[in-house]
Amino acid sequence: MLWKPSEVDYLENYYIANYTAAMYYKHAILTTTKPYLKRLFKSLYNHKKTLKQDLDKHILEAKDQEYLDQLLIKCKKEVLKMQKKLNTTSNLNKGRICTEIENYFIKHLKDTLKLLTDGSLRNTLLSHKHSSKALKNQLNTVSKYLI
């Protein structure tokens, strides 16, 4: 069953935030030398990647591939903006940045859930929200104590 295109339009900011977070976590995996942090960042990256795949399915059901391609272009532009911000700031704490990215991501999730009425799409987002709680708690612990 297709829902109104406006339902999928509400996902745009959330989709972009998810993609941006995934790209940062991928970068963090490659640049981190601590094994515990590598595993945590890898878990966060895999979670974001799975969420992207689920969102892609919902978007393709409601819209066409061209819309998804345009959305990916917007995502890549946002990643470039994020990289410029990170390059201008020196000595950044990866754990702190990841916590900020995750908080930004959760803010977009809450805003998106307020707007959505489609049951299966809400269930998808809520299941990912609940599965990410443990990862967020680990991230908060790492940013407080280990980094």
C-alpha positions as CSV (number, residue, x, y, z in Angstrom):
1,M,0.0,0.0,0.0
2,L,1.3,3.4,-0.9
3,W,1.0,6.3,1.5
4,K,0.9,9.9,0.6
5,P,4.1,11.3,-1.0
6,S,4.1,13.9,1.8
7,E,4.7,11.1,4.3
8,V,8.0,10.2,2.5
9,D,8.9,13.9,2.2
10,Y,9.0,14.0,6.0
11,L,11.8,11.5,6.0
12,E,14.1,13.8,4.0
13,N,15.9,15.5,6.9
14,Y,16.0,12.2,8.9
15,Y,17.4,10.3,5.9
16,I,20.1,13.0,5.4
17,A,21.0,12.9,9.2
18,N,21.3,9.1,9.1
19,Y,23.5,9.2,6.0
20,T,25.8,11.8,7.4
21,A,26.1,10.0,10.7
22,A,26.9,6.8,8.8
23,M,29.7,8.4,6.8
24,Y,31.2,10.0,10.0
25,Y,31.2,6.6,11.8
26,K,32.8,5.0,8.7
27,H,35.5,7.7,8.9
28,A,35.9,7.1,12.6
29,I,36.3,3.4,12.1
30,L,39.2,4.0,9.7
31,T,41.0,6.6,11.9
32,T,40.6,5.1,15.4
33,T,43.3,2.9,16.8
34,K,41.5,1.7,20.0
35,P,39.8,-1.7,19.4
36,Y,36.9,-0.9,21.7
37,L,36.1,2.3,19.8
38,K,36.5,0.6,16.5
39,R,33.9,-2.0,17.5
40,L,31.5,0.7,18.8
41,F,31.8,2.8,15.7
42,K,31.4,-0.3,13.5
43,S,28.2,-1.2,15.4
44,L,26.9,2.4,15.0
45,Y,27.8,2.4,11.3
46,N,26.1,-1.0,10.7
47,H,23.0,0.3,12.5
48,K,22.8,3.4,10.3
49,K,23.4,1.3,7.2
50,T,20.6,-1.0,8.0
51,L,18.3,1.9,8.7
52,K,19.2,3.4,5.4
53,Q,18.3,0.2,3.6
54,D,14.9,0.0,5.4
55,L,14.2,3.7,4.5
56,D,15.2,3.0,0.9
57,K,12.6,0.3,0.7
58,H,9.8,2.6,2.1
59,I,10.9,5.5,-0.2
60,L,10.9,3.3,-3.3
61,E,7.4,2.0,-2.5
62,A,6.1,5.5,-2.4
63,K,8.3,7.3,-4.9
64,D,10.6,6.4,-7.8
65,Q,14.3,5.8,-8.1
66,E,14.9,9.3,-9.3
67,Y,13.6,10.8,-6.1
68,L,16.0,8.5,-4.1
69,D,18.9,9.5,-6.3
70,Q,18.2,13.2,-5.7
71,L,18.0,12.5,-2.0
72,L,21.4,10.8,-2.1
73,I,22.9,13.8,-3.9
74,K,21.6,16.0,-1.0
75,C,23.1,13.6,1.4
76,K,26.5,13.8,-0.2
77,K,26.4,17.6,-0.2
78,E,25.6,17.5,3.5
79,V,28.6,15.1,4.1
80,L,30.9,17.6,2.3
81,K,29.6,20.4,4.6
82,M,30.3,18.2,7.6
83,Q,33.8,17.4,6.4
84,K,34.6,21.1,5.9
85,K,33.5,21.8,9.4
86,L,35.5,19.0,10.8
87,N,38.6,20.0,8.9
88,T,38.5,23.6,10.1
89,T,38.4,22.5,13.8
90,S,41.5,20.9,15.2
91,N,41.9,18.5,18.1
92,L,38.3,17.2,18.1
93,N,37.3,14.4,20.4
94,K,35.8,11.6,18.3
95,G,33.6,10.4,21.1
96,R,32.2,13.9,21.8
97,I,31.5,14.5,18.1
98,C,29.8,11.1,17.8
99,T,27.6,11.9,20.8
100,E,26.7,15.2,19.2
101,I,25.9,13.5,15.9
102,E,23.8,10.9,17.6
103,N,21.9,13.6,19.5
104,Y,21.3,15.5,16.3
105,F,20.1,12.3,14.7
106,I,17.7,11.5,17.6
107,K,16.3,15.1,17.4
108,H,15.5,14.5,13.7
109,L,13.9,11.1,14.6
110,K,11.6,12.7,17.1
111,D,10.6,15.5,14.7
112,T,9.9,12.9,12.0
113,L,7.9,10.7,14.2
114,K,5.7,13.6,15.1
115,L,4.8,14.1,11.5
116,L,4.3,10.5,10.3
117,T,1.0,8.7,10.4
118,D,1.8,5.6,8.3
119,G,1.9,2.5,10.6
120,S,4.6,0.4,8.9
121,L,6.9,3.4,8.5
122,R,6.5,4.4,12.1
123,N,7.1,0.8,13.3
124,T,10.3,0.7,11.2
125,L,11.6,4.0,12.8
126,L,10.6,3.0,16.3
127,S,12.2,-0.4,16.0
128,H,15.5,1.2,14.9
129,K,15.1,3.8,17.7
130,H,14.8,1.1,20.4
131,S,17.7,-1.0,18.9
132,S,19.9,2.0,19.0
133,K,19.4,2.8,22.7
134,A,22.1,0.4,23.8
135,L,24.6,1.8,21.3
136,K,23.8,5.4,22.4
137,N,24.3,4.4,26.0
138,Q,27.7,2.9,25.1
139,L,28.6,6.0,23.2
140,N,27.7,8.2,26.2
141,T,29.8,6.0,28.5
142,V,32.8,6.2,26.1
143,S,32.5,10.0,25.7
144,K,32.3,10.5,29.5
145,Y,35.0,8.1,30.8
146,L,37.2,6.6,28.1
147,I,38.1,9.4,25.8
